[in-house]
Amino acid sequence: MKNSRVLYWSVTIALGGFLFGFDTAVISGAEQAIQKVWQLDDFSHGLAVAIALYGTVIGALFGGIPADAIGRKQTLFWVAALYLISALGSALATDQYLFMFFRLIGGIGVGASSVVAPMYISEIAPAKNRGTMVAMFQFNVVFGILIAYVSNYLLEGINEQAWRWMLGIEALPALFFLIMVLRVPRSPRWLLVKKGNEEEAREVLELINPAEVENSITAIKQSISKEVKTGFRHIMTGKYNFQLLLVFLFAMFNQLSGINAIIYYAPRIFNLTGLGTSSALLSTSGIGLLNLIFTMIGMAIIDRAGRKLLMYIGSFGLIATLGLVSYSFYAESFGAVPLYLFAYISFFAMSQGAVIWVFISEIFPNDVRALGQSFGCFIHWFMAAVIANIFPVVVSAFDPSMIFAFFGLMMFFQLIYVWRMMPETKGKSLEELSEELTVKKKELATL
């Protein structure tokens, strides 16, 4: 990456992913203590854990609205504020309802961040580096997950209020992100498409790539739809049905892999195999470390190997590892389950994990990108919330072997989706992709 400014801006915005990951995973170390403190039944416990994910559904669904209205940068500032309020509030909560309220606020921040941060990076990144740069968001997500796991392990057992420290420590990176996001420019594509501010857009594009300013401005102007833009009604006219179907299926399969059930309930799953609490938390930290390492591998090759090849590798790997975990629970032979889960997270991280935010941020045209990103993130987080909420109930009602077999079956269907529908998006400008997907839609319609 030759432009250090663009790299700096991307890294700064990707810090929103760190908070996303930390906020998502930190509950894994506190969830059992919370259940005991407030004596929650399985459903209430699942709701207390999943309430943040319901917040992400709200944040994802509506995050594209402020992203278009006040801009990507300003929206991320308020996202940082939500993270900060949530961390302090949930750590100091005196009852389950206050706890759920503040976790809900944090979830709204996560959902909005998953919409706006990858979108901002995709709009400032050169086409040849876009996959790697947007994947930095996912790298920070898994780095945040790892730090949350390690933090939980270190804080576990300090006193009976350890769970409050686990949740409250997030306030420090949230404050840092809030300050740093003020130092990045506004998105040139947003400035030109949504505000008609060519002067400021030109200034930002000069900093990104002086040699391509005129070509970039011309391409962005030509990509603007001449139809009347009326928010969600504009994207639901039928013109973008193919893109909507692509992100719907991608986001749905992402969660039907079981990833958030495993992230949220990793210590509990390891306990089912006979590991003690401390060993379970340490094994969970191993999941976080492998998640980070293989996300880095995915980042390193996504712009060379392409999005589709990574998804092929991931699909086959997830089918195999989920099948092995399912069989282990069926045979009640748990010795290799941690290894299978480590392999599972490795395949997920380098495929689904590295690709999802890149792919969703790429395939919509400039004038509806925020709303398209919101749609994809909404599906992702809606599925995540439902799965996390019902997982304790499902574990009580069904043998774990059946649950992991179901996740494996869903990955078989994902493999078919990658083979038959998913387009390759590497190395093309956002405007070129818009044109190519229109052609792809027509080709599929003739099959």
N, C-alpha and C positions, 0 to 999 in steps of 0.2 A: 504494500500500500504506500504509494509515493506521497500522497497529500496528508501531511501530519494533522492539519486542521480537521479534515473530515474524519480521520481516525479518532481524534480527541473528542469531537462532537458525538461520534457513534458510541465510544466507550462511556461517555458521560450519560447519554440517554439509556444505554444498556444497564446502567446501575439500577434503573427501575426494575429490571429483571432480577437483580440480586434480592431486592425487597420482596418481589413476587415470590421467589423461591423460598426465602426465609419464612415469610408469612405463611406459605402453604405447608411447610414441613414442620415448623416449630411446634405445632399442636400435637405432633406424634409423641413427644416426650411428656406432654402435660395431660393428655386425654384421659388416662387412667386415674390420675390424681383428681381431676375435675369430677369424674364420675363418683368417686368416693366422697369428696368434699360436700357435694350437693345431693348425694344419694339418688342418682339418676337411673331410671330404668333404661332398657336397651334403646327404645325409640327416642327418648329425651336426650340420651347420651349421643346418639347418632346425629340428632338435630344440633346439639351444642357444637359438635365437631364440624358438621357440614354447613353451619350457618354462614361461615365465611364464603363458602362456595356459592351459596345462594346470593350473597353479595356480589360475587364475581359475575353471576348471570346478569344482575342489574347493571353493573359497571360495563360489561361487555356489550349489552344490548343498547345502552344509551351513550357509551363512550365516544362513538363516532359523531354525535351531535355537537358537543363542545369542541371536539377536534376540528370540525368544519367551521363552527361559529366563532370561536376565540383563538383557534390555532392549536397546533400540536404542542408547541412549547408551553403555552399558558396552561393547557389542560394537564400536562405532566407536572407542573408546579403544584396544582391543586391535588393531584394524585399523591404527591409526596406529603402534603399536609394531611391527607386522609390516613396514610400509613402511620404518621407520627401520632395522631390522635388515637388511632386504634391500638397501637402498642401500649401507650400509657394507660388508656381506659381499660383494656382487657386485663392488664396486670393488676390494676387496683380495684377491679370489680368486686362488689360485696355480695352479689347473688348471681344466679345463673342467667337472669334476664338482662342485667347490665352487661354481663360477660358476652352474651350473644349479640347485644346491640353493638358493642365496640368491635367484636369480631366481624359483624356484618359490614361495618364501615370500612374495615381493612379489606374485606372481600371486594367491596365496590372499587377500592383503589387497585386491587390486583386485576380485576376485570377490565377497567379502563386502561391500565398500563399495558395489558396484553394486546389491546387494540392500537393504542397510540404510539408506543415506543417502537415496535417493529415497522410501523408505517412511516414514522419520521425517518428512521435509518434508511429504509428502502428508497425514500424520496431524495436523499442527499448522496447516496452511494453510487459510484460508477458501476455500470452493468457487469463488468468482468469481476468485480469484487463484492457484488451485492449479497451473494449467498453467505460468504464468510462474515461480512459485517452485520447482516441481520441476525445471523446465527450467534453473534456475540451476546445478543439478548438472551438466547437460550443458555449459552455458557454461564452467564450471570445468574440465570434461574437455578441451574444445578449447583453452581458455586454457593448460592444462598441456601439451597437445600442441605449441602454438605456442612456449611458453617452452622446451620440450625441443629443438625444432628450432633455435631461435635460439641456445640454449646450445651445441648440437652444432656449429653453424656457427662460433661464436666460439672454441670450444675446439679445433676441428679444426686439427691441424698444430702445436700448441704444443710437443709432443714425442711420442715414440713411445708414451707412456703416456696420451695424451689421452683414450682411450676409458674409462680408469678414472675420470678426472675427470668425464666426461660422466655416468657412472652414479652416482658418489659424491655429487655435489652435491645429489641428491634428499634427502639426510639433513636438510638445513636446513628445507625446508617440512614434512617429516614430523614433526620435533620441534615445530614451531610448531602443527601441527594437533593433536598429542597433548595439548598444553597447553590449547588453545582449546576442545576438545570437552568438557572438564571444566566449562565455564561455561554449558552449556545444560541445560534441565530434561529430565526423562524424559517420554516420549510419553504424553499423557493417555489415548489409546485403548489403549495397551499396559497402562497402570496399571489401567484399568477392566476390560478384557476378559481379560487374562491374570493379573492379581494381585488383582482385586476391590478395589483401593485407591481408593475413591471420594473420600476426603478429599484426597489429593494430586492426583488427576486434576482435582478441582474447582478446586484452587488454580491449576493450570496453565491450565485453561480460563478462569478469571477474568482471567488476564493476556492471553489471546488475544482474547476477546470477552465482556466481562462481561454484555452484554444477552442472550446466547444460551446461557448456561451450562446452565440447566435443560433447554432443548430439546435441547442437544447430549448431555447425559447420558442423557436419555430415549431419544433415537434410537440411541445407542451400545448401551444395554442391550437395546433391542428387536432389534438386529441380531445379538446373540450367539446362535449356534446352540445349540439344546437337545440336540443329539446329543452323545454322548461324544466328546471330542476326543482322538485318538490319533495325533498327528503326521501323517506323510505318509499313513498309512492313512486318515485323516479326509478329506484332500483328494482321494483316489483312489476315493471311494465311488461316483462317477458323477454326484454332484450338481453338481460344478463342471467337468464335461467341456467345456462350451462355452467357459468362461473359459480353461481349459487349452489348448484348440485355438487360440483367438485369440492367446494369447501365444506358443505354439509356432510358429505360422506367422509372426507378426510378427518374432520373434527370428531365425528361420531366414532370412527374406528380408533382414533387416538385414545379415547376414554374406554372403549370396549376392550382395549388391551388389558385393562385392570390396573393401569399405572398409578392412578391416584388412590385406589383402594390399598395398593401396596405401600405407597409413600406415606399415607395417613396412618395406616395400621401396621406398619412394618414390625414394631416391637411386639404387638399382639400376635402377628403371624409367626414370628420366631418363637414366641412363648408356646404356641401350639405344637411346635416341634420338640419342646422339652427344654429349651434354653431358659435360664433365669433372667430376671429383669436387667441386671447389669450387662450380661452377655448379649441379651437381645438388643440393648441400646448400642453396644459396641458393634454388633453385626450390622445394625442399621447404618452406623457411620461408614461401614464398608460399602454399603449400597450407595451412599452419597459420594464416596470417593470414586467408585467405578463410574457412576453417572457423570461425574466431572471429566474423568479421563477420556471416556468414549464420546462425550460431547465435543471435546477438543479434537478428537480424531475426525468426527463428522464435519466440524468446522473446517478442518484443514483440507478436506477433499471434496467438499460439496460443490465448489465451483469448477473442479476438474472432472470428478466422476459424474456429477449431475445429481439432481434431486431423485430421479426415478430409480437409478441403480441403488442408491442408499435405501430406498423404500423396499426394493426387492430383497436385499440382504436382511433388512430388519424383519420383514414379514416371515421369511423362512426361519430365521432365528427365534422369533417369538413363538411361532407355532411349535417348534421343537422344545423350547425350554418350558413353556406352559404345559405341554404334554407330559414332560418329565416330572414337573411339580405335581400335576394332577395324579399321575401314577404313584408317586411317592406317598401321597396322602391316602390313596386307595389301598396301597399295600402296607400302610403304617410303617414305612421304612423312611425315617426322617433324616438320616445321617447326611445325605447329599443335598437336602433342600436348600440350605444357605448357598451352596455352590450354584445350584440351578437358578436361584433368584439373582445371584451376582451376574450370571450369564444373561439372564433375562434383561436386567437393567442395562447391561452393556449393549445388547442389540437394540433396545429401545432408544438409548441415548444417541447412538450414531445414526439412527434412521428417523423415526417419528420425532424424537426430541429435537434433533438438529434441523429437520426439514419443515415442521408445521408452521412456525411463525414466518419463515422465509416464503413458503409457498402461498400462504394466505395473503401476505402483503404484496405479492407480485401480480396476481392474475386479474385484478379489477382495474378498469380504466381510471384515470386521474380524477374525474368528476364524481365518481361513486366509490372511490377507494375506501374512504372512512366508513361509509355505511356497509360496504362489503366486508371489511375487516370486522366490524361490529357483529355482523351476522355470523361469520365463522367462529368468532370468539364466544358469541352467545351459545351456539350449539355445543362447543367444547366445554364451556363451564356449566351449562345446564346438565349435560350428561355427567360431568364430574360431581356435581352436587347430588344428583339422584343416587349415583353409585356409592358415594361416601356416606350418605345418609342411611341407606338401607343395608350397607355392608354388615354392621353388627347383627342386624336382624337375620340377614341371609346366612351368616356364619352359624347362627344359633339353629336355623331351620334346616340347613343342607350340609351335607358332608363337603369339606373343602375340596375334595377331588372333583366334585361336580362343578364347583364354582370356577376352578382353574381350567377345567375342560371347556366350559362355556367361553371363557376368554380366548382360549386357543382356537375354538371354532370361529370366533369373530375375526381372528387374524387370518384365517383361511379366506374369508370373504374379502378382507382387505387386500390380500394378494391378487384376487381377481380384479378388484378395483384398480390397482396399480397397473396391472397388465392391460386391461381393456380401455381405461378411461383417462388415467392421469397423464397430462402432457409434460414434456421436459421444458424447463424455463431458464436453464442456465445460459449466461452470456448474452442475453438479449435485453434491450432497454424496455422500460415499462410500457412505452408507447408501441414498440414492436410486438410485445406480447399481446396487447389488446387486439391488434390486427390479426395475429396468428390464431388466437382463440376463437375469433369470429369464424375463421376458415375451418378450424377443428370442429366447431359446433355443427357446421354444415356437413362435414364428412361423416360424423357420427349419426346424424339424422338420416343419412342414406343407407346405413347398415341394417 
